[in-house]
């Protein structure tokens, strides 16, 4: 990459940081427990709206994996989720009624919170329907992973979004608060993924899976991006550019081995497709706060009228992380 391009990316990073600092004014603290954060703590950041039903399992899952503190932006929920979060002893909560879209789909808000509280911490950025799995996650906490990343001088860890879905109609099995969503959404696509390198930012752009197969069969290039870099040893000079798809500085996006080997990677098991999906999709379509004029949610609404099943004869049932490594969807690299 040339000197001019590097300079332009430095300016862009500065722009996003200044924007995030400005956007802090849109956040009102509901419960601020950040004084509890210790220098060694693992932090989880999230922005959400009306996800109360998912929150009990979400918090318990990441607590069990070793997250010490949650920093959450509530975008004007009206389902009791904010009140629930405010009662949790390891949660700091901010509220905003401002536009999710004008905050670059929440990125500005979380960039600010990571700038303010995440410096020198390993920070995980996930949605309430995303569950990080990584090599040896069945026996080792996230801290074992971050300790190895520190020892290996690796500052960012990739995890492709893997869409999970049930066998049969999405509304056949009601999801209950506190339930593991993988008990219902236990199937995934093991293939049909495309990978392309983003020359500007140096990250890999991944698309495919059931959303491309079912919702964008004639326009797969419009399907949502699945590449994510959700776990980063944060520095206040860093900034997410687009969701957790890519960051600046550019080097943080090089989470793959360009020399023919394999770097360690994980997956985010994405449990969007439960019986709650249709109502949630319709709500978000009406709000019009999502990327590219909500083209993703328009496709959902149009296709869901026919009550489609995401399961097909090529679907695989989830067993464990080792299965996913064998399928080539994640890798333990040289972590033993």
VOBA-1610 file (N, C-alpha, C; in pm, whole numbers, padded with zeros to 5 digits, always signed):
BEGIN
Unk+00084-00119+00000Unk+00000+00000+00000Unk+00088+00124+00000Unk+00052+00222-00081Unk+00133+00341-00096Unk+00125+00436+00021Unk+00219+00531+00023Unk+00225+00630+00131Unk+00098+00715+00133Unk+00048+00754+00016Unk-00072+00837+00009Unk-00194+00765+00065Unk-00205+00634+00031Unk-00318+00556+00082Unk-00309+00542+00234Unk-00188+00522+00286Unk-00171+00512+00431Unk-00211+00641+00499Unk-00175+00752+00439Unk-00210+00882+00494Unk-00361+00901+00496Unk-00427+00861+00387Unk-00572+00875+00380Unk-00641+00790+00486Unk-00591+00670+00512Unk-00651+00584+00614Unk-00628+00641+00754Unk-00513+00706+00777Unk-00491+00770+00906Unk-00590+00884+00927Unk-00615+00960+00822Unk-00714+01067+00832Unk-00854+01011+00857Unk-00885+00899+00790Unk-01017+00838+00808Unk-01034+00789+00952Unk-00928+00727+01004Unk-00935+00680+01144Unk-00955+00797+01239Unk-00884+00905+01215Unk-00901+01023+01300Unk-01044+01076+01291Unk-01099+01073+01170Unk-01237+01120+01152Unk-01334+01037+01233Unk-01319+00903+01230Unk-01411+00817+01304Unk-01396+00837+01454Unk-01275+00859+01501Unk-01255+00881+01644Unk-01316+01012+01689Unk-01296+01117+01610Unk-01356+01247+01644Unk-01508+01236+01643Unk-01560+01164+01545Unk-01705+01146+01536Unk-01757+01071+01659Unk-01685+00965+01701Unk-01728+00888+01818Unk-01728+00975+01944Unk-01626+01058+01959Unk-01619+01147+02075Unk-01736+01244+02074Unk-01771+01293+01957Unk-01886+01383+01945Unk-02016+01308+01978Unk-02029+01185+01933Unk-02152+01109+01951Unk-02174+01067+02096Unk-02074+01082+02182Unk-02092+01047+02323Unk-02206+01126+02386Unk-02233+01244+02330Unk-02339+01329+02384Unk-02477+01268+02366Unk-02488+01168+02277Unk-02617+01104+02255Unk-02647+00995+02358Unk-02548+00962+02441Unk-02563+00852+02536Unk-02587+00906+02677Unk-02691+00855+02740Unk-02723+00893+02878Unk-02700+00772+02968Unk-02613+00784+03067Unk-02588+00669+03155Unk-02710+00635+03239Unk-02747+00510+03239Unk-02855+00461+03325Unk-02796+00404+03453Unk-02701+00315+03437Unk-02626+00260+03550Unk-02479+00253+03507Unk-02394+00324+03579Unk-02252+00327+03546Unk-02173+00257+03656Unk-02132+00136+03626Unk-02052+00059+03721Unk-01908+00042+03672Unk-01866+00131+03584Unk-01733+00115+03524Unk-01621+00130+03627Unk-01652+00187+03743Unk-01548+00197+03847Unk-01507+00057+03897Unk-01590-00043+03868Unk-01558-00180+03909Unk-01455-00246+03817Unk-01433-00189+03699Unk-01347-00253+03600Unk-01201-00251+03647Unk-01141-00369+03648Unk-01000-00381+03684Unk-00914-00386+03558Unk-00786-00361+03574Unk-00697-00348+03458Unk-00688-00476+03377Unk-00713-00591+03439Unk-00701-00719+03369Unk-00834-00771+03316Unk-00942-00698+03336Unk-01074-00750+03302Unk-01096-00763+03152Unk-01173-00865+03115Unk-01220-00884+02979Unk-01356-00815+02967Unk-01372-00732+02864Unk-01491-00649+02851Unk-01573-00691+02730Unk-01703-00682+02742Unk-01795-00710+02632Unk-01878-00586+02604Unk-01885-00546+02477Unk-01960-00428+02435Unk-02072-00470+02341Unk-02189-00406+02357Unk-02300-00441+02269Unk-02398-00324+02261Unk-02464-00312+02147Unk-02575-00218+02134Unk-02697-00299+02093Unk-02814-00266+02149Unk-02931-00350+02127Unk-03059-00269+02138Unk-03166-00332+02091Unk-03301-00279+02105Unk-03398-00397+02114Unk-03479-00397+02219Unk-03585-00497+02238Unk-03533-00641+02223Unk-03437-00674+02309Unk-03380-00809+02309Unk-03395-00875+02446Unk-03496-00835+02522Unk-03511-00884+02659Unk-03511-01036+02665Unk-03582-01101+02574Unk-03595-01246+02579Unk-03460-01316+02565Unk-03365-01253+02499Unk-03234-01315+02475Unk-03133-01287+02586Unk-03157-01186+02667Unk-03053-01137+02756Unk-03009-01235+02866Unk-03100-01310+02930Unk-03052-01400+03036Unk-02947-01500+02988Unk-02972-01565+02875Unk-02873-01663+02827Unk-02748-01592+02776Unk-02765-01481+02707Unk-02651-01405+02654Unk-02553-01370+02765Unk-02603-01312+02874Unk-02516-01273+02984Unk-02451-01395+03049Unk-02531-01498+03074Unk-02477-01616+03140Unk-02371-01686+03054Unk-02394-01690+02923Unk-02298-01755+02834Unk-02161-01687+02844Unk-02161-01555+02836Unk-02032-01486+02836Unk-01972-01474+02975Unk-02055-01473+03077Unk-02000-01481+03213Unk-01925-01612+03231Unk-01985-01721+03186Unk-01922-01852+03198Unk-01791-01858+03120Unk-01784-01785+03008Unk-01663-01783+02928Unk-01556-01690+02985Unk-01593-01610+03085Unk-01492-01529+03151Unk-01501-01379+03131Unk-01608-01330+03069Unk-01625-01185+03057Unk-01651-01128+03195Unk-01581-01020+03229Unk-01592-00959+03362Unk-01691-00844+03370Unk-01708-00772+03257Unk-01797-00656+03262Unk-01859-00634+03125Unk-01988-00596+03124Unk-02062-00569+03002Unk-02091-00419+02994Unk-02063-00360+02879Unk-02093-00218+02855Unk-02190-00214+02738Unk-02314-00173+02766Unk-02424-00192+02671Unk-02495-00060+02645Unk-02525-00036+02518Unk-02606+00079+02476Unk-02745+00027+02441Unk-02846+00079+02510Unk-02985+00044+02480Unk-03045+00154+02393Unk-03087+00115+02272Unk-03142+00210+02176Unk-03294+00218+02192Unk-03336+00266+02310Unk-03477+00298+02338Unk-03567+00175+02335Unk-03526+00069+02402Unk-03610-00050+02412Unk-03736-00020+02492Unk-03843-00092+02459Unk-03968-00078+02534Unk-04022-00214+02577Unk-03934-00315+02587Unk-03977-00450+02622Unk-03931-00493+02761Unk-03879-00399+02841Unk-03831-00431+02974Unk-03685-00473+02980Unk-03619-00480+02865Unk-03480-00523+02862Unk-03386-00428+02934Unk-03410-00298+02921Unk-03323-00200+02986Unk-03333-00212+03138Unk-03454-00232+03188Unk-03473-00247+03332Unk-03403-00373+03382Unk-03411-00480+03305Unk-03343-00604+03341Unk-03191-00584+03347Unk-03136-00518+03246Unk-02992-00496+03241Unk-02945-00408+03357Unk-03026-00308+03391Unk-02987-00216+03498Unk-02972-00288+03632Unk-03038-00403+03648Unk-03031-00479+03774Unk-02910-00571+03780Unk-02841-00590+03670Unk-02729-00684+03666Unk-02603-00621+03725Unk-02538-00687+03819Unk-02425-00624+03890Unk-02299-00605+03807Unk-02289-00672+03693Unk-02169-00660+03609Unk-02198-00588+03478Unk-02304-00508+03476Unk-02344-00436+03354Unk-02341-00286+03380Unk-02281-00213+03287Unk-02296-00067+03280Unk-02381-00038+03157Unk-02482+00049+03174Unk-02584+00066+03072Unk-02602+00213+03036Unk-02608+00238+02906Unk-02637+00371+02854Unk-02764+00364+02768Unk-02837+00473+02765Unk-02961+00478+02687Unk-02951+00591+02584Unk-03011+00566+02467Unk-03022+00672+02366Unk-03148+00653+02285Unk-03211+00765+02249Unk-03322+00764+02155Unk-03278+00807+02016Unk-03151+00838+02002Unk-03100+00891+01875Unk-03096+00781+01769Unk-03074+00825+01645Unk-03080+00736+01529Unk-02964+00637+01529Unk-02999+00509+01525Unk-02901+00401+01510Unk-02828+00415+01377Unk-02902+00453+01273Unk-02844+00468+01140Unk-02743+00582+01137Unk-02778+00695+01199Unk-02688+00811+01198Unk-02569+00795+01291Unk-02574+00694+01375Unk-02457+00658+01456Unk-02376+00549+01387Unk-02390+00541+01254Unk-02325+00439+01172Unk-02359+00300+01226Unk-02491+00281+01249Unk-02545+00152+01293Unk-02482+00110+01426Unk-02470+00209+01516Unk-02421+00185+01651Unk-02271+00186+01666Unk-02197+00189+01556Unk-02051+00182+01563Unk-01994+00304+01638Unk-02049+00422+01613Unk-01998+00542+01680Unk-02011+00532+01831Unk-02125+00482+01877Unk-02147+00471+02022Unk-02047+00375+02085Unk-02028+00259+02022Unk-01936+00162+02081Unk-01791+00204+02064Unk-01758+00272+01955Unk-01622+00325+01942Unk-01592+00420+02058Unk-01690+00501+02097Unk-01669+00593+02209Unk-01648+00516+02338Unk-01734+00418+02367Unk-01721+00344+02492Unk-01589+00267+02497Unk-01544+00214+02384Unk-01415+00146+02383Unk-01301+00246+02397Unk-01314+00363+02336Unk-01215+00469+02353Unk-01203+00507+02501Unk-01317+00519+02568Unk-01319+00566+02706Unk-01281+00457+02806Unk-01328+00334+02784Unk-01313+00231+02886Unk-01232+00108+02840Unk-01210+00093+02711Unk-01151-00030+02662Unk-01000-00030+02646Unk-00934+00085+02663Unk-00791+00096+02638Unk-00713-00008+02719Unk-00630-00086+02648Unk-00544-00190+02706Unk-00622-00311+02759Unk-00750-00321+02727Unk-00829-00439+02762Unk-00854-00521+02635Unk-00869-00652+02653Unk-00926-00732+02546Unk-01076-00705+02545Unk-01126-00660+02430Unk-01265-00618+02416Unk-01336-00706+02313Unk-01452-00756+02352Unk-01535-00838+02264Unk-01659-00757+02228Unk-01687-00744+02099Unk-01806-00671+02052Unk-01897-00771+01983Unk-02014-00791+02041Unk-02110-00889+01987Unk-02252-00838+02007Unk-02343-00891+01925Unk-02486-00869+01943Unk-02542-00977+02036Unk-02661-00954+02093Unk-02719-01054+02186Unk-02752-01188+02122Unk-02749-01196+01988Unk-02776-01325+01922Unk-02650-01387+01865Unk-02532-01341+01910Unk-02403-01392+01861Unk-02325-01455+01976Unk-02278-01579+01953Unk-02208-01653+02057Unk-02073-01700+02004Unk-01968-01644+02064Unk-01832-01672+02020Unk-01791-01813+02060Unk-01745-01890+01960Unk-01674-02014+01989Unk-01535-02003+01928Unk-01441-02071+01987Unk-01300-02061+01950Unk-01235-02194+01981Unk-01115-02220+01935Unk-01051-02348+01963Unk-01046-02378+02112Unk-01085-02497+02151Unk-01084-02545+02289Unk-01184-02471+02379Unk-01286-02409+02320Unk-01382-02333+02399Unk-01462-02421+02495Unk-01462-02552+02471Unk-01533-02643+02560Unk-01458-02668+02690Unk-01329-02635+02693Unk-01249-02660+02813Unk-01170-02537+02860Unk-01160-02434+02778Unk-01077-02318+02813Unk-01160-02191+02805Unk-01142-02099+02901Unk-01214-01971+02896Unk-01153-01877+02793Unk-01220-01767+02768Unk-01168-01668+02673Unk-01031-01618+02717Unk-01009-01610+02847Unk-00878-01560+02894Unk-00763-01649+02849Unk-00786-01779+02839Unk-00680-01866+02787Unk-00646-01829+02644Unk-00750-01794+02567Unk-00727-01749+02430Unk-00653-01616+02427Unk-00696-01519+02506Unk-00632-01387+02503Unk-00490-01394+02558Unk-00465-01481+02656Unk-00328-01497+02706Unk-00237-01550+02595Unk-00288-01646+02518Unk-00209-01699+02407Unk-00189-01593+02299Unk-00294-01516+02270Unk-00280-01408+02171Unk-00177-01305+02217Unk-00180-01270+02346Unk-00079-01177+02400Unk+00061-01234+02384Unk+00078-01361+02419Unk+00210-01424+02411Unk+00259-01433+02267Unk+00164-01437+02174Unk+00199-01447+02032Unk+00203-01310+01964Unk+00187-01203+02041Unk+00186-01065+01989Unk+00079-01046+01881Unk-00036-01108+01902Unk-00151-01094+01812Unk-00255-01005+01880Unk-00300-00901+01812Unk-00388-00802+01873Unk-00534-00815+01832Unk-00566-00900+01735Unk-00705-00912+01690Unk-00733-01056+01650Unk-00858-01097+01670Unk-00897-01236+01649Unk-01026-01239+01568Unk-01024-01315+01459Unk-01139-01318+01368Unk-01236-01430+01403Unk-01361-01409+01367Unk-01465-01510+01389Unk-01574-01488+01285Unk-01580-01575+01186Unk-01685-01563+01085Unk-01822-01584+01147Unk-01920-01509+01100Unk-02058-01525+01144Unk-02116-01649+01077Unk-02161-01743+01159Unk-02220-01867+01108Unk-02368-01868+01144Unk-02453-01851+01044Unk-02597-01845+01067Unk-02650-01983+01107Unk-02717-01988+01221Unk-02777-02110+01273Unk-02928-02103+01252Unk-02991-02220+01230Unk-03134-02219+01204Unk-03195-02354+01244Unk-03325-02359+01267Unk-03390-02485+01303Unk-03424-02569+01181Unk-03459-02692+01205Unk-03514-02777+01100Unk-03665-02762+01106Unk-03726-02717+00997Unk-03868-02687+00996Unk-03893-02538+01000Unk-04018-02501+01013Unk-04054-02359+01015Unk-03991-02289+01135Unk-03960-02161+01118Unk-03895-02086+01224Unk-03984-02069+01346Unk-04116-02072+01326Unk-04206-02047+01437Unk-04259-02175+01504Unk-04203-02289+01469Unk-04253-02415+01524Unk-04217-02433+01671Unk-04099-02385+01713Unk-04052-02404+01850Unk-04035-02269+01918Unk-04121-02232+02011Unk-04109-02104+02080Unk-03981-02098+02163Unk-03914-01986+02157Unk-03793-01967+02237Unk-03831-01909+02372Unk-03775-01966+02480Unk-03805-01922+02615Unk-03685-01847+02674Unk-03710-01742+02755Unk-03600-01669+02819Unk-03510-01763+02898Unk-03380-01747+02881Unk-03283-01830+02952Unk-03246-01957+02879Unk-03320-01991+02775Unk-03293-02112+02699Unk-03174-02093+02606Unk-03094-02198+02590Unk-02987-02196+02493Unk-03049-02197+02353Unk-03033-02091+02274Unk-03097-02088+02142Unk-03049-02197+02048Unk-02931-02255+02077Unk-02879-02362+01991Unk-02957-02492+02010Unk-03039-02499+02114Unk-03128-02614+02128Unk-03233-02615+02018Unk-03262-02498+01964Unk-03361-02484+01856Unk-03290-02465+01723Unk-03205-02363+01718Unk-03133-02330+01594Unk-03000-02405+01595Unk-03004-02531+01557Unk-02885-02617+01571Unk-02826-02660+01437Unk-02873-02603+01326Unk-02827-02641+01192Unk-02756-02524+01125Unk-02667-02555+01029Unk-02591-02451+00960Unk-02551-02500+00822Unk-02510-02407+00737Unk-02456-02439+00604Unk-02306-02461+00618Unk-02259-02575+00570Unk-02116-02603+00581Unk-02038-02554+00460Unk-02108-02513+00355Unk-02040-02466+00235Unk-02107-02342+00179Unk-02098-02322+00050Unk-02153-02209-00026Unk-02114-02072+00031Unk-01985-02057+00064Unk-01933-01928+00108Unk-01832-01877+00005Unk-01836-01746-00017Unk-01740-01682-00107Unk-01651-01589-00026Unk-01526-01580-00066Unk-01427-01499+00005Unk-01356-01409-00096Unk-01348-01282-00063Unk-01279-01185-00148Unk-01200-01090-00060Unk-01082-01053-00103Unk-01001-00960-00024Unk-01040-00817-00054Unk-01061-00739+00053Unk-01086-00596+00042Unk-00950-00525+00033Unk-00920-00473-00083Unk-00787-00416-00104Unk-00762-00290-00022Unk-00867-00213+00004Unk-00849-00088+00076Unk-00815-00112+00223Unk-00891-00203+00287Unk-00873-00223+00430Unk-00795-00350+00464Unk-00772-00437+00366Unk-00692-00555+00389Unk-00764-00670+00456Unk-00895-00659+00476Unk-00970-00767+00539Unk-01029-00860+00433Unk-01076-00975+00476Unk-01147-01067+00387Unk-01296-01036+00395Unk-01363-01036+00280Unk-01506-01012+00272Unk-01573-01146+00241Unk-01654-01195+00335Unk-01714-01328+00324Unk-01866-01314+00314Unk-01925-01386+00221Unk-02070-01390+00206Unk-02115-01533+00181Unk-02244-01556+00198Unk-02297-01690+00172Unk-02385-01738+00283Unk-02394-01871+00300Unk-02478-01929+00402Unk-02625-01920+00368Unk-02713-01949+00465Unk-02856-01954+00436Unk-02916-01820+00395Unk-02858-01710+00441Unk-02916-01581+00401Unk-02894-01554+00254Unk-02778-01589+00202Unk-02756-01575+00058Unk-02840-01677-00018Unk-02846-01799+00034Unk-02915-01908-00035Unk-03067-01887-00042Unk-03128-01835+00065Unk-03273-01824+00073Unk-03323-01683+00043Unk-03258-01583+00100Unk-03310-01446+00091Unk-03252-01367-00027Unk-03135-01408-00076Unk-03073-01338-00187Unk-03028-01437-00296Unk-03113-01529-00336Unk-03069-01632-00432Unk-03032-01576-00568Unk-03094-01465-00608Unk-03066-01405-00738Unk-02968-01288-00729Unk-02938-01246-00604Unk-02846-01134-00583Unk-02751-01166-00468Unk-02672-01271-00481Unk-02586-01311-00369Unk-02488-01203-00327Unk-02455-01114-00420Unk-02362-01005-00385Unk-02425-00907-00286Unk-02558-00910-00271Unk-02627-00823-00177Unk-02642-00886-00038Unk-02605-01012-00026Unk-02620-01082+00102Unk-02530-01018+00208Unk-02569-01027+00335Unk-02489-00965+00442Unk-02348-01021+00449Unk-02255-00936+00491Unk-02117-00980+00512Unk-02110-01065+00638Unk-02028-01169+00633Unk-02014-01262+00745Unk-01879-01250+00815Unk-01786-01176+00756Unk-01654-01161+00818Unk-01664-01068+00939Unk-01603-01110+01051Unk-01606-01031+01173Unk-01470-01039+01242Unk-01435-00932+01311Unk-01317-00930+01398Unk-01365-00878+01533Unk-01428-00964+01612Unk-01499-00917+01731Unk-01414-00903+01856Unk-01293-00960+01856Unk-01210-00962+01976Unk-01078-00892+01948Unk-01053-00783+02020Unk-00937-00698+01992Unk-00875-00651+02124Unk-00743-00653+02130Unk-00671-00589+02243Unk-00673-00439+02213Unk-00768-00370+02277Unk-00804-00236+02233Unk-00699-00132+02271Unk-00691-00033+02186Unk-00611+00086+02209Unk-00696+00205+02167Unk-00687+00314+02240Unk-00776+00428+02208Unk-00747+00490+02072Unk-00642+00445+02005Unk-00617+00490+01868Unk-00694+00409+01765Unk-00759+00299+01809Unk-00829+00211+01717Unk-00972+00259+01693Unk-01030+00213+01581Unk-01170+00244+01552Unk-01226+00139+01458Unk-01345+00090+01491Unk-01418+00007+01395Unk-01471+00096+01284Unk-01466+00042+01162Unk-01509+00118+01044Unk-01653+00083+01008Unk-01683-00046+01003Unk-01814-00093+00961Unk-01851-00213+01046Unk-01946-00195+01140Unk-01978-00299+01236Unk-01846-00353+01290Unk-01833-00484+01306Unk-01703-00542+01343Unk-01638-00609+01223Unk-01678-00567+01102Unk-01623-00626+00981Unk-01477-00586+00959Unk-01443-00465+00999Unk-01306-00419+00975Unk-01275-00300+01065Unk-01143-00280+01088Unk-01095-00177+01179Unk-00987-00094+01113Unk-00953+00011+01181Unk-00832+00086+01155Unk-00757+00099+01287Unk-00624+00087+01286Unk-00534+00072+01173Unk-00557-00057+01093Unk-00517-00051+00969Unk-00542-00156+00872Unk-00484-00291+00911Unk-00369-00289+00980Unk-00303-00413+01017Unk-00387-00504+01105Unk-00484-00449+01178Unk-00569-00530+01264Unk-00660-00622+01183Unk-00678-00591+01055Unk-00764-00672+00969Unk-00693-00793+00910Unk-00565-00803+00926Unk-00490-00913+00868Unk-00489-01032+00964Unk-00607-01092+00976Unk-00628-01201+01070Unk-00616-01337+01001Unk-00563-01337+00881Unk-00541-01459+00804Unk-00394-01465+00768Unk-00348-01583+00732Unk-00207-01602+00700Unk-00187-01588+00549Unk-00113-01486+00508Unk-00091-01462+00366Unk+00017-01553+00307Unk+00081-01634+00391Unk+00193-01715+00344Unk+00158-01862+00336Unk+00030-01894+00331Unk-00012-02031+00307Unk-00043-02112+00430Unk-00020-02058+00549Unk-00054-02130+00672Unk-00194-02095+00718Unk-00222-02124+00844Unk-00352-02093+00900Unk-00334-02023+01034Unk-00396-01906+01048Unk-00401-01840+01177Unk-00522-01892+01255Unk-00510-01891+01386Unk-00622-01934+01469Unk-00741-01841+01445Unk-00860-01899+01441Unk-00982-01822+01420Unk-01098-01893+01488Unk-01206-01820+01506Unk-01325-01876+01569Unk-01446-01855+01482Unk-01562-01867+01545Unk-01689-01842+01478Unk-01783-01771+01574Unk-01871-01692+01519Unk-01982-01637+01595Unk-02108-01713+01553Unk-02158-01798+01640Unk-02281-01870+01610Unk-02396-01769+01619Unk-02460-01746+01505Unk-02559-01639+01491Unk-02698-01699+01500Unk-02770-01669+01609Unk-02898-01735+01636Unk-03017-01642+01610Unk-03007-01564+01505Unk-03115-01473+01468Unk-03245-01546+01436Unk-03234-01666+01378Unk-03350-01731+01318Unk-03424-01822+01417Unk-03496-01756+01508Unk-03586-01822+01601Unk-03729-01779+01570Unk-03824-01820+01653Unk-03963-01782+01628Unk-03986-01632+01644Unk-03891-01563+01709Unk-03902-01418+01728Unk-03862-01341+01601Unk-03812-01411+01502Unk-03750-01343+01387Unk-03848-01260+01306Unk-03964-01311+01276Unk-04057-01241+01187Unk-04100-01107+01246Unk-04136-01108+01374Unk-04179-00983+01439Unk-04063-00885+01445Unk-03946-00934+01480Unk-03827-00847+01489Unk-03794-00789+01352Unk-03799-00870+01248Unk-03766-00823+01113Unk-03866-00717+01068Unk-03993-00736+01098Unk-04094-00639+01059Unk-04075-00507+01132Unk-04041-00515+01260Unk-04015-00394+01338Unk-03898-00316+01281Unk-03789-00386+01251Unk-03671-00319+01199Unk-03693-00263+01059Unk-03775-00331+00980Unk-03808-00279+00847Unk-03884-00149+00860Unk-03978-00142+00951Unk-04057-00019+00970Unk-03971+00095+01024Unk-03873+00062+01108Unk-03785+00166+01163Unk-03692+00222+01057Unk-03651+00139+00961Unk-03564+00184+00853Unk-03429+00233+00900Unk-03374+00167+01001Unk-03248+00213+01061Unk-03128+00128+01023Unk-03144+00041+00923Unk-03035-00050+00891Unk-02967-00016+00759Unk-02858-00085+00736Unk-02765-00057+00627Unk-02834-00068+00490Unk-02789+00018+00396Unk-02831+00013+00255Unk-02982+00018+00241Unk-03042+00117+00308Unk-03188+00136+00301Unk-03263+00010+00346Unk-03204-00059+00444Unk-03266-00180+00501Unk-03294-00286+00397Unk-03207-00298+00297Unk-03228-00397+00191Unk-03235-00539+00248Unk-03156-00565+00354Unk-03157-00698+00415Unk-03296-00729+00472Unk-03354-00633+00543Unk-03484-00656+00607Unk-03598-00656+00507Unk-03582-00586+00398Unk-03682-00594+00291Unk-03684-00734+00231Unk-03565-00792+00214Unk-03558-00929+00161Unk-03619-01027+00260Unk-03594-01006+00390Unk-03654-01093+00490Unk-03806-01088+00482Unk-03861-00966+00481Unk-04006-00949+00482Unk-04070-01012+00359Unk-04008-00992+00245Unk-04064-01045+00121Unk-04063-01197+00120Unk-03954-01256+00164Unk-03940-01401+00159Unk-04021-01469+00269Unk-04030-01406+00387Unk-04098-01468+00499Unk-04248-01480+00477Unk-04302-01407+00381Unk-04445-01420+00351Unk-04479-01563+00308Unk-04383-01633+00252Unk-04404-01770+00205Unk-04366-01875+00309Unk-04335-01829+00433Unk-04296-01920+00542Unk-04187-02018+00499Unk-04073-01969+00455Unk-03970-02060+00405Unk-03901-02135+00519Unk-03845-02249+00485Unk-03757-02320+00576Unk-03613-02296+00531Unk-03527-02268+00627Unk-03386-02247+00593Unk-03312-02381+00580Unk-03365-02483+00646Unk-03302-02615+00641Unk-03312-02672+00499Unk-03206-02739+00457Unk-03207-02809+00328Unk-03129-02939+00344Unk-03125-03019+00240Unk-03063-03152+00251Unk-02912-03145+00272Unk-02852-03029+00248Unk-02708-03013+00269Unk-02676-02954+00407Unk-02779-02927+00487Unk-02757-02868+00619Unk-02683-02965+00710Unk-02599-02909+00797Unk-02525-02988+00896Unk-02576-02952+01036Unk-02583-03051+01124Unk-02623-03024+01262Unk-02499-02999+01347Unk-02505-02892+01426Unk-02391-02850+01506Unk-02363-02951+01618Unk-02236-02986+01632Unk-02192-03076+01739Unk-02098-03001+01834Unk-01985-02955+01781Unk-01887-02883+01863Unk-01788-02810+01773Unk-01693-02742+01834Unk-01598-02662+01757Unk-01506-02749+01671Unk-01477-02869+01717Unk-01388-02956+01640Unk-01453-02995+01507Unk-01581-03016+01508Unk-01654-03043+01383Unk-01637-02927+01286Unk-01646-02805+01337Unk-01636-02687+01251Unk-01494-02666+01200Unk-01395-02708+01279Unk-01257-02701+01230Unk-01236-02802+01118Unk-01290-02923+01135Unk-01277-03025+01030Unk-01340-02975+00900Unk-01450-02902+00911Unk-01518-02849+00793Unk-01446-02728+00733Unk-01343-02679+00800Unk-01265-02566+00748Unk-01326-02432+00775Unk-01420-02424+00871Unk-01486-02297+00901Unk-01414-02218+01009Unk-01326-02283+01084Unk-01243-02217+01185Unk-01115-02297+01198Unk-01020-02244+01275Unk-00889-02310+01284Unk-00826-02283+01421Unk-00757-02383+01472Unk-00680-02361+01595Unk-00539-02311+01564Unk-00503-02305+01434Unk-00372-02256+01397Unk-00262-02332+01468Unk-00170-02257+01529Unk-00062-02324+01604Unk-00083-02315+01754Unk-00210-02290+01795Unk-00241-02291+01938Unk-00269-02435+01979Unk-00192-02485+02071Unk-00207-02625+02113Unk-00258-02632+02257
//
